[in-house]
Amino acid sequence: MIEVEDARQTLDDEQSIQAFDDIVYQRVLGASKHISMIGDMIESIALIGEKNHASVHSVVDKIKTLSQYFIETRGAASQAISNAINIMIKNIDEVRNLDVEEASKLIIQKKNNYLIQSEKAINKVVKYGVEAASSMKTIMVFDYSSTVNKWLQNLNNENKNYTIVIPESRIINGGYPFIEACREAGHQIKFIPDAAIMYYLKGCDGAFFGAETFYPDGTTFNTTGSDIVGLVCKEFNIPLYVLTPMIKVDIRAIYGYKKQLKINDLTEELASNWDSNLKSKIDFNCPELLGVEPKYITAIITEEGIIPANQLFNNSKKFHDSLKGE
């Protein structure tokens, strides 16, 4: 297990250290955003190593240490992060016998190739998501996702204004980060406590959230509270869509793997002003992510199209096999 300080010490510039801390302390949310930030850190290590004429072995070792830390931590919650990191550093040991300039160039090129393809995939997800929402007027979005945020930025219709209902998730305060995108896009905003999800969702034309991970059977993992959104949508026949690129598939599920709950201590989030003696006697632990079964989801919107949640298996297997063939 890589310790946080060991991973942090692989970085030598303030911008990368700031990005590292932003991920670790959840100041920046969203798996896609984290993947991009980790890619920037990998590039920084390579460039600084080249500038300082460091040994290629030390550059590669730093990148592998940093990568393994995020696989063990953020990857525990989001398989997409593990998938993406493994793609960005695939076969990195092969550069050890090169000079540092050539090694740096190849490391950055591999990372950039992944990010270019990732951006194209997300743009397709956004495009298909905009089409899915074209007949809607009032929409609920639950908990921050960089993909959903980009979709909100691109969600527009000349003939009407959208009203976006945003519940504030108390697990990680994931509602507020949507506000800026909604304001810039000109949407009307309704901001509510997550306890009011059922009351306001009944008046929505649809609901959308992102995914930290999804299984080939269509089960989607997202912040705790997403299960409530799914249940209410099913009860009142409201379409629920998940916006996610295929990179977030966790193929291990077809071999019997079950995602372990990541439990967060929410003492400070829920009881920061409480008496310390009282807080010490109460359990504030809560899961960060929960699985939403496919029966609650209308469709999962990926770069491959708008796919009914219970018909995702073949797409997932095909995508996974394509990664192995790279």
C-alpha positions as a Markdown table, in Angstrom:
| # | Residue | x | y | z |
|---|---|---|---|---|
| 1 | Met | 0.0 | 0.0 | 0.0 |
| 2 | Ile | 1.5 | 3.3 | -1.1 |
| 3 | Glu | 1.4 | 6.0 | 1.6 |
| 4 | Val | 0.0 | 9.4 | 0.8 |
| 5 | Glu | 3.3 | 11.2 | 1.6 |
| 6 | Asp | 5.3 | 8.8 | -0.5 |
| 7 | Ala | 3.0 | 9.5 | -3.5 |
| 8 | Arg | 3.0 | 13.3 | -2.8 |
| 9 | Gln | 6.8 | 13.4 | -2.8 |
| 10 | Thr | 7.0 | 12.2 | -6.4 |
| 11 | Leu | 5.8 | 15.7 | -7.4 |
| 12 | Asp | 8.1 | 18.7 | -7.6 |
| 13 | Asp | 6.0 | 21.6 | -8.8 |
| 14 | Glu | 3.4 | 23.6 | -6.9 |
| 15 | Gln | 0.6 | 23.1 | -9.5 |
| 16 | Ser | 0.9 | 19.3 | -9.4 |
| 17 | Ile | 1.1 | 19.2 | -5.6 |
| 18 | Gln | -2.1 | 21.4 | -5.5 |
| 19 | Ala | -3.9 | 19.1 | -7.9 |
| 20 | Phe | -2.8 | 16.1 | -5.8 |
| 21 | Asp | -4.2 | 17.7 | -2.7 |
| 22 | Asp | -7.4 | 18.7 | -4.5 |
| 23 | Ile | -8.1 | 15.1 | -5.3 |
| 24 | Val | -7.0 | 13.6 | -2.0 |
| 25 | Tyr | -9.1 | 16.1 | 0.0 |
| 26 | Gln | -12.1 | 16.0 | -2.4 |
| 27 | Arg | -11.8 | 19.7 | -3.3 |
| 28 | Val | -12.3 | 18.7 | -6.9 |
| 29 | Leu | -14.9 | 16.1 | -7.8 |
| 30 | Gly | -15.5 | 13.8 | -10.7 |
| 31 | Ala | -13.6 | 10.7 | -12.0 |
| 32 | Ser | -13.1 | 12.1 | -15.4 |
| 33 | Lys | -11.6 | 15.3 | -14.0 |
| 34 | His | -9.4 | 13.3 | -11.7 |
| 35 | Ile | -8.1 | 11.2 | -14.6 |
| 36 | Ser | -7.1 | 14.4 | -16.5 |
| 37 | Met | -5.4 | 15.8 | -13.4 |
| 38 | Ile | -3.5 | 12.6 | -12.8 |
| 39 | Gly | -2.4 | 12.7 | -16.5 |
| 40 | Asp | -1.1 | 16.2 | -15.9 |
| 41 | Met | 0.9 | 14.9 | -12.9 |
| 42 | Ile | 2.4 | 12.1 | -15.0 |
| 43 | Glu | 3.5 | 14.7 | -17.6 |
| 44 | Ser | 4.9 | 17.0 | -15.0 |
| 45 | Ile | 7.1 | 14.2 | -13.6 |
| 46 | Ala | 8.4 | 13.3 | -17.1 |
| 47 | Leu | 9.1 | 16.9 | -18.0 |
| 48 | Ile | 10.8 | 17.8 | -14.7 |
| 49 | Gly | 12.9 | 14.6 | -15.0 |
| 50 | Glu | 13.9 | 15.6 | -18.5 |
| 51 | Lys | 14.7 | 19.2 | -17.4 |
| 52 | Asn | 16.9 | 18.0 | -14.5 |
| 53 | His | 18.6 | 15.2 | -16.6 |
| 54 | Ala | 17.3 | 12.7 | -14.1 |
| 55 | Ser | 17.7 | 8.9 | -14.6 |
| 56 | Val | 14.9 | 7.3 | -16.6 |
| 57 | His | 14.6 | 4.7 | -13.8 |
| 58 | Ser | 13.8 | 7.4 | -11.2 |
| 59 | Val | 11.2 | 9.0 | -13.5 |
| 60 | Val | 9.5 | 5.7 | -14.2 |
| 61 | Asp | 9.6 | 4.8 | -10.5 |
| 62 | Lys | 8.0 | 8.1 | -9.5 |
| 63 | Ile | 5.2 | 7.7 | -12.1 |
| 64 | Lys | 4.5 | 4.1 | -11.0 |
| 65 | Thr | 4.4 | 5.1 | -7.3 |
| 66 | Leu | 2.0 | 8.0 | -8.0 |
| 67 | Ser | -0.1 | 5.8 | -10.3 |
| 68 | Gln | -0.3 | 2.9 | -7.8 |
| 69 | Tyr | -1.4 | 5.3 | -5.1 |
| 70 | Phe | -4.3 | 6.6 | -7.1 |
| 71 | Ile | -5.3 | 3.1 | -8.2 |
| 72 | Glu | -5.4 | 2.0 | -4.6 |
| 73 | Thr | -7.3 | 5.0 | -3.3 |
| 74 | Arg | -9.5 | 6.7 | -6.0 |
| 75 | Gly | -9.5 | 3.5 | -8.0 |
| 76 | Ala | -11.1 | 1.7 | -5.1 |
| 77 | Ala | -14.2 | 3.9 | -5.6 |
| 78 | Ser | -14.0 | 4.2 | -9.4 |
| 79 | Gln | -12.7 | 1.5 | -11.7 |
| 80 | Ala | -12.5 | 4.1 | -14.5 |
| 81 | Ile | -9.6 | 5.7 | -12.7 |
| 82 | Ser | -7.8 | 2.4 | -12.5 |
| 83 | Asn | -8.6 | 1.6 | -16.2 |
| 84 | Ala | -7.4 | 5.0 | -17.4 |
| 85 | Ile | -4.2 | 5.0 | -15.4 |
| 86 | Asn | -3.3 | 1.6 | -16.5 |
| 87 | Ile | -3.8 | 2.7 | -20.2 |
| 88 | Met | -1.8 | 5.9 | -19.7 |
| 89 | Ile | 1.2 | 4.0 | -18.2 |
| 90 | Lys | 0.9 | 0.7 | -20.1 |
| 91 | Asn | 4.3 | -0.8 | -20.9 |
| 92 | Ile | 6.0 | 2.2 | -19.2 |
| 93 | Asp | 8.9 | -0.1 | -18.2 |
| 94 | Glu | 9.9 | -0.4 | -21.8 |
| 95 | Val | 11.3 | 3.2 | -21.8 |
| 96 | Arg | 13.9 | 2.4 | -19.1 |
| 97 | Asn | 16.6 | 1.8 | -21.6 |
| 98 | Leu | 16.0 | 5.0 | -23.5 |
| 99 | Asp | 17.6 | 8.4 | -22.8 |
| 100 | Val | 15.5 | 10.7 | -20.6 |
| 101 | Glu | 14.5 | 13.0 | -23.5 |
| 102 | Glu | 13.1 | 10.2 | -25.6 |
| 103 | Ala | 11.5 | 8.4 | -22.6 |
| 104 | Ser | 9.8 | 11.7 | -21.6 |
| 105 | Lys | 8.4 | 12.2 | -25.1 |
| 106 | Leu | 7.0 | 8.6 | -25.3 |
| 107 | Ile | 5.5 | 8.8 | -21.7 |
| 108 | Ile | 3.7 | 12.0 | -22.6 |
| 109 | Gln | 2.6 | 10.8 | -26.0 |
| 110 | Lys | 1.0 | 7.7 | -24.5 |
| 111 | Lys | -0.8 | 9.8 | -21.9 |
| 112 | Asn | -2.0 | 12.3 | -24.5 |
| 113 | Asn | -3.3 | 9.6 | -26.8 |
| 114 | Tyr | -5.5 | 8.3 | -24.1 |
| 115 | Leu | -6.8 | 11.8 | -23.1 |
| 116 | Ile | -7.6 | 12.7 | -26.8 |
| 117 | Gln | -9.7 | 9.5 | -27.2 |
| 118 | Ser | -11.3 | 10.1 | -23.8 |
| 119 | Glu | -12.3 | 13.7 | -24.8 |
| 120 | Lys | -13.9 | 12.4 | -28.0 |
| 121 | Ala | -15.8 | 9.8 | -26.1 |
| 122 | Ile | -17.2 | 12.3 | -23.6 |
| 123 | Asn | -18.2 | 14.7 | -26.4 |
| 124 | Lys | -20.3 | 11.9 | -27.9 |
| 125 | Val | -21.8 | 11.1 | -24.5 |
| 126 | Val | -22.8 | 14.8 | -24.2 |
| 127 | Lys | -24.2 | 14.9 | -27.7 |
| 128 | Tyr | -26.4 | 11.9 | -27.1 |
| 129 | Gly | -27.4 | 13.2 | -23.7 |
| 130 | Val | -28.6 | 16.5 | -25.2 |
| 131 | Glu | -30.7 | 14.6 | -27.7 |
| 132 | Ala | -32.2 | 12.5 | -24.9 |
| 133 | Ala | -33.2 | 15.7 | -23.0 |
| 134 | Ser | -34.5 | 17.6 | -26.0 |
| 135 | Ser | -38.2 | 17.1 | -25.2 |
| 136 | Met | -37.7 | 17.8 | -21.4 |
| 137 | Lys | -38.1 | 21.1 | -19.6 |
| 138 | Thr | -37.5 | 20.3 | -15.9 |
| 139 | Ile | -34.6 | 18.0 | -15.0 |
| 140 | Met | -33.0 | 16.8 | -11.9 |
| 141 | Val | -29.3 | 16.1 | -11.7 |
| 142 | Phe | -27.8 | 14.3 | -8.7 |
| 143 | Asp | -24.3 | 14.7 | -7.4 |
| 144 | Tyr | -21.4 | 16.1 | -9.3 |
| 145 | Ser | -19.9 | 14.4 | -12.3 |
| 146 | Ser | -17.6 | 16.3 | -14.8 |
| 147 | Thr | -19.4 | 14.5 | -17.6 |
| 148 | Val | -22.8 | 15.7 | -16.4 |
| 149 | Asn | -21.4 | 19.1 | -15.8 |
| 150 | Lys | -20.3 | 19.3 | -19.5 |
| 151 | Trp | -23.7 | 18.1 | -20.6 |
| 152 | Leu | -25.3 | 20.9 | -18.6 |
| 153 | Gln | -23.0 | 23.4 | -20.3 |
| 154 | Asn | -24.2 | 22.1 | -23.7 |
| 155 | Leu | -27.8 | 21.6 | -22.8 |
| 156 | Asn | -29.7 | 24.3 | -24.7 |
| 157 | Asn | -32.8 | 24.7 | -26.8 |
| 158 | Glu | -33.7 | 28.0 | -28.6 |
| 159 | Asn | -37.4 | 27.4 | -28.0 |
| 160 | Lys | -37.3 | 27.0 | -24.2 |
| 161 | Asn | -35.4 | 27.4 | -21.0 |
| 162 | Tyr | -34.4 | 24.4 | -18.8 |
| 163 | Thr | -35.1 | 24.3 | -15.1 |
| 164 | Ile | -32.4 | 22.2 | -13.4 |
| 165 | Val | -33.3 | 20.8 | -10.0 |
| 166 | Ile | -30.1 | 20.2 | -7.9 |
| 167 | Pro | -30.3 | 18.3 | -4.6 |
| 168 | Glu | -27.3 | 19.0 | -2.4 |
| 169 | Ser | -25.8 | 15.7 | -1.5 |
| 170 | Arg | -24.6 | 15.8 | 2.0 |
| 171 | Ile | -22.2 | 12.9 | 1.5 |
| 172 | Ile | -19.7 | 15.0 | -0.4 |
| 173 | Asn | -21.5 | 18.3 | -1.1 |
| 174 | Gly | -21.8 | 17.4 | -4.7 |
| 175 | Gly | -24.7 | 19.6 | -5.7 |
| 176 | Tyr | -23.1 | 23.1 | -5.5 |
| 177 | Pro | -20.4 | 22.4 | -8.1 |
| 178 | Phe | -23.1 | 22.3 | -10.8 |
| 179 | Ile | -24.2 | 25.9 | -10.1 |
| 180 | Glu | -21.6 | 27.7 | -12.3 |
| 181 | Ala | -22.3 | 25.6 | -15.4 |
| 182 | Cys | -26.0 | 26.0 | -15.0 |
| 183 | Arg | -25.8 | 29.8 | -14.6 |
| 184 | Glu | -23.5 | 30.2 | -17.6 |
| 185 | Ala | -25.8 | 28.1 | -19.7 |
| 186 | Gly | -28.8 | 30.2 | -18.7 |
| 187 | His | -30.7 | 27.5 | -16.9 |
| 188 | Gln | -33.2 | 28.2 | -14.2 |
| 189 | Ile | -31.9 | 26.6 | -11.0 |
| 190 | Lys | -33.8 | 25.0 | -8.1 |
| 191 | Phe | -31.4 | 24.0 | -5.3 |
| 192 | Ile | -32.9 | 21.7 | -2.7 |
| 193 | Pro | -31.8 | 19.5 | 0.3 |
| 194 | Asp | -31.4 | 15.9 | -0.7 |
| 195 | Ala | -34.3 | 15.0 | 1.7 |
| 196 | Ala | -36.6 | 16.7 | -0.7 |
| 197 | Ile | -35.7 | 14.5 | -3.7 |
| 198 | Met | -39.0 | 12.7 | -3.9 |
| 199 | Tyr | -41.2 | 15.9 | -3.6 |
| 200 | Tyr | -39.4 | 17.7 | -6.4 |
| 201 | Leu | -38.6 | 14.7 | -8.6 |
| 202 | Lys | -42.3 | 14.1 | -9.1 |
| 203 | Gly | -42.4 | 17.4 | -11.1 |
| 204 | Cys | -39.4 | 16.6 | -13.3 |
| 205 | Asp | -39.5 | 15.3 | -16.9 |
| 206 | Gly | -36.3 | 13.3 | -16.3 |
| 207 | Ala | -33.3 | 12.7 | -14.1 |
| 208 | Phe | -29.6 | 12.3 | -14.9 |
| 209 | Phe | -26.5 | 11.4 | -13.0 |
| 210 | Gly | -23.0 | 10.2 | -13.8 |
| 211 | Ala | -21.3 | 7.0 | -12.8 |
| 212 | Glu | -18.1 | 6.3 | -10.8 |
| 213 | Thr | -18.3 | 2.7 | -12.2 |
| 214 | Phe | -20.8 | 0.4 | -13.9 |
| 215 | Tyr | -21.1 | -3.3 | -14.3 |
| 216 | Pro | -21.8 | -5.0 | -17.7 |
| 217 | Asp | -25.3 | -5.9 | -16.4 |
| 218 | Gly | -26.1 | -2.2 | -16.1 |
| 219 | Thr | -25.7 | -1.8 | -12.4 |
| 220 | Thr | -24.4 | 1.7 | -11.9 |
| 221 | Phe | -22.4 | 3.0 | -8.9 |
| 222 | Asn | -22.8 | 6.6 | -7.9 |
| 223 | Thr | -22.9 | 8.7 | -4.7 |
| 224 | Thr | -25.2 | 7.5 | -1.9 |
| 225 | Gly | -28.6 | 9.0 | -2.7 |
| 226 | Ser | -28.6 | 7.9 | -6.3 |
| 227 | Asp | -30.5 | 4.8 | -5.2 |
| 228 | Ile | -33.3 | 7.1 | -3.9 |
| 229 | Val | -33.4 | 8.9 | -7.2 |
| 230 | Gly | -33.7 | 5.6 | -9.0 |
| 231 | Leu | -36.4 | 4.3 | -6.7 |
| 232 | Val | -38.5 | 7.5 | -7.1 |
| 233 | Cys | -38.1 | 7.6 | -10.8 |
| 234 | Lys | -39.3 | 4.0 | -11.1 |
| 235 | Glu | -42.3 | 4.7 | -8.8 |
| 236 | Phe | -43.5 | 7.7 | -10.8 |
| 237 | Asn | -42.4 | 6.5 | -14.2 |
| 238 | Ile | -39.8 | 9.2 | -14.7 |
| 239 | Pro | -37.0 | 8.4 | -17.1 |
| 240 | Leu | -33.6 | 8.1 | -15.5 |
| 241 | Tyr | -30.4 | 8.3 | -17.6 |
| 242 | Val | -26.8 | 7.7 | -16.6 |
| 243 | Leu | -24.2 | 9.7 | -18.6 |
| 244 | Thr | -20.9 | 7.9 | -18.7 |
| 245 | Pro | -18.1 | 6.9 | -21.1 |
| 246 | Met | -17.4 | 3.2 | -21.5 |
| 247 | Ile | -14.0 | 3.5 | -19.7 |
| 248 | Lys | -16.0 | 3.3 | -16.5 |
| 249 | Val | -17.0 | -0.3 | -17.0 |
| 250 | Asp | -15.8 | -2.8 | -14.4 |
| 251 | Ile | -15.6 | -6.0 | -16.3 |
| 252 | Arg | -14.5 | -8.0 | -13.2 |
| 253 | Ala | -18.2 | -8.3 | -12.3 |
| 254 | Ile | -18.7 | -11.0 | -14.9 |
| 255 | Tyr | -16.1 | -13.1 | -13.0 |
| 256 | Gly | -17.9 | -12.8 | -9.6 |
| 257 | Tyr | -16.2 | -9.6 | -8.3 |
| 258 | Lys | -18.4 | -7.5 | -6.0 |
| 259 | Lys | -17.5 | -3.9 | -5.3 |
| 260 | Gln | -16.6 | -3.2 | -1.7 |
| 261 | Leu | -18.3 | -0.3 | -0.1 |
| 262 | Lys | -16.1 | 2.7 | 0.6 |
| 263 | Ile | -17.1 | 4.0 | 4.0 |
| 264 | Asn | -16.5 | 7.6 | 4.9 |
| 265 | Asp | -16.5 | 9.2 | 8.3 |
| 266 | Leu | -18.9 | 12.1 | 8.1 |
| 267 | Thr | -18.3 | 13.4 | 11.6 |
| 268 | Glu | -17.2 | 16.9 | 10.4 |
| 269 | Glu | -19.8 | 17.1 | 7.6 |
| 270 | Leu | -22.7 | 16.3 | 9.9 |
| 271 | Ala | -21.5 | 17.4 | 13.4 |
| 272 | Ser | -18.8 | 19.9 | 13.1 |
| 273 | Asn | -20.3 | 22.1 | 15.9 |
| 274 | Trp | -21.2 | 19.3 | 18.2 |
| 275 | Asp | -19.6 | 18.8 | 21.6 |
| 276 | Ser | -16.5 | 16.6 | 21.1 |
| 277 | Asn | -17.4 | 14.2 | 23.9 |
| 278 | Leu | -20.8 | 13.6 | 22.3 |
| 279 | Lys | -19.3 | 13.1 | 18.8 |
| 280 | Ser | -16.9 | 10.5 | 20.1 |
| 281 | Lys | -19.8 | 8.3 | 21.2 |
| 282 | Ile | -21.7 | 8.3 | 17.9 |
| 283 | Asp | -21.1 | 6.4 | 14.6 |
| 284 | Phe | -21.1 | 8.8 | 11.6 |
| 285 | Asn | -19.8 | 6.3 | 9.1 |
| 286 | Cys | -21.7 | 6.2 | 5.7 |
| 287 | Pro | -21.0 | 4.6 | 2.3 |
| 288 | Glu | -19.7 | 7.0 | -0.3 |
| 289 | Leu | -21.1 | 5.0 | -3.3 |
| 290 | Leu | -24.0 | 2.6 | -3.8 |
| 291 | Gly | -25.1 | 0.5 | -6.7 |
| 292 | Val | -28.3 | 1.4 | -8.6 |
| 293 | Glu | -29.8 | -1.7 | -10.2 |
| 294 | Pro | -30.6 | -1.6 | -14.0 |
| 295 | Lys | -34.3 | -2.0 | -13.3 |
| 296 | Tyr | -34.3 | 1.6 | -12.0 |
| 297 | Ile | -32.4 | 3.0 | -15.0 |
| 298 | Thr | -34.0 | 3.8 | -18.4 |
| 299 | Ala | -30.7 | 3.9 | -20.3 |
| 300 | Ile | -27.0 | 4.4 | -19.9 |
| 301 | Ile | -25.7 | 7.0 | -22.4 |
| 302 | Thr | -22.2 | 6.2 | -23.6 |
| 303 | Glu | -20.1 | 7.1 | -26.6 |
| 304 | Glu | -21.7 | 4.1 | -28.3 |
| 305 | Gly | -25.2 | 5.4 | -28.0 |
| 306 | Ile | -28.2 | 5.4 | -25.7 |
| 307 | Ile | -28.3 | 1.8 | -24.4 |
| 308 | Pro | -31.0 | 0.3 | -22.3 |
| 309 | Ala | -29.4 | -0.5 | -19.0 |
| 310 | Asn | -30.2 | -4.2 | -19.2 |
| 311 | Gln | -28.8 | -4.5 | -22.7 |
| 312 | Leu | -25.3 | -3.3 | -21.9 |
| 313 | Phe | -23.4 | -6.6 | -21.6 |
| 314 | Asn | -22.2 | -7.0 | -25.3 |
| 315 | Asn | -21.1 | -3.4 | -25.5 |
| 316 | Ser | -19.1 | -3.8 | -22.3 |
| 317 | Lys | -17.4 | -7.0 | -23.3 |
| 318 | Lys | -16.5 | -5.6 | -26.7 |
| 319 | Phe | -15.1 | -2.5 | -25.2 |
| 320 | His | -13.0 | -4.4 | -22.6 |
| 321 | Asp | -11.6 | -6.7 | -25.3 |
| 322 | Ser | -10.6 | -3.7 | -27.4 |
| 323 | Leu | -8.5 | -2.3 | -24.5 |
| 324 | Lys | -6.7 | -5.6 | -24.1 |
| 325 | Gly | -5.9 | -5.5 | -27.8 |
| 326 | Glu | -4.1 | -2.1 | -27.7 |
